[in-house]
Each structure stands twice: as C-alpha cells, then as structure tokens.
C-alpha cells in the first residue's frame, strides 16, 4: 500500500497522508460493514441511540479540529467549515 499526501490548497504544502487501499481495500471495508449490519440491526434501539448520540457529542467536542481539517483539505472559509461540521453532527443527534 502507498500513502496519498493531503495537500493544503492555499499553501500547496502537504499536511497529512492517508493510506491508498485501492479497490480491494475499499471492497473489503464495504464487505466488513455489510457483515456487521445484522448484529447492528439486532441491537436494541436504545443502545443504538446511545452510540449515535456519542458520535454527535464527539463531533461537537472536536468541531474546531474538524473545521480546521476541512479548511486545510478544501480551502473553505472557517465559518463555512464550522457550519458543515455542525450540519454533519446533527445527523447523529
């Protein structure tokens, strides 16, 4: 596997890297998620809601960090990135 550099479009400098898993790796991730689905479906709604609520809380707690990452990846203004994080977090509320 190789790494893909993540470049800040405003500086053209790399600031992170991600592993390029290629098609086989992506397919394996999808297969793993599909295999986990029956157990998740059988999980009590109250338990699932607790997990999803925690995802929301973590996104809110780390909203500044997530917004900064969006800015660096996409070159968006910080206000727009903060709005994007808040909007995404609401899906887990």
N, C-alpha and C positions, 0 to 999 in steps of 0.2 A: 504494500500500500504506500501511496505517496501522500504528501501533505499539500494542501492548497492554501496559499497565502491569502489572507483577508487584508485588502488594501483600503486605507482611508482615502476617499476620492478627493478630499480637499488638500491633502498633502502628498498623495501618491506614495505614501510610505506604508509598508506592511505593519500591522499591529497585532495580528494573531494568525493562527493557522488552524485548519481543520483537516481531518483525515478524509481523503478521497476513497470512499469504499466501493466505488464503481457500481455497476448494475447488480452484481452478485450480492454485495453487501446491503444495498437498498432492498433487494428482494428478500434477503434473509430477515431484515428488520420488519418488513411487512408480514412475512410468514410468522415471525415471533409474536407480533401484535395479534394476528388472527388466532393463533393458538391460545393466547391469553384471554381472548374475548369470552369464551364460555364461562370461565371462572369469574370474570368481572360481572358478567350478566347474572350470575347466581349470587353475587354479593348483595347483601341487604341494602335497600336504598339509603337507609340512614348512614351506613358505613361509607357508601359511595359519596354521599353528600359531604361527609367529613373530609374525605380525601380531596374532593374538588374544592371545598372551602379552604383547605390548607394551601392548595395551589394558588388560589386567589390571594391569600394572605402573604405568601412568599413573593408573588409578583408585586404586590403593593409595597412590601418591605424593601424590595430591591428595585423599585421603579426608577430611581435615579441612575443606578448602574445599567439597567436595561435600556433606558432612554439614551444614555451616553453611547452604548454599543450601537444602537440604531443610527445615531448621528454619525458615528465613525464608519459604519458599514455603508450608509446610503447618502451621507452628506445632507441629511434633513436638518432643518432648524430644530433646536432643542424643544421649543414649545410644541411643535408638531409631533416629535418623537414621544414626548410625555403624554400627549393625547392618545397616541397609538398604543402605548403601554396600558393606559387606563382603560381604553376600549377593549383591548385583548383580555385584561384581567376580569372584566365584567362577565365574560363567558363562563368563568369558573365560580362566580358568586352564588 
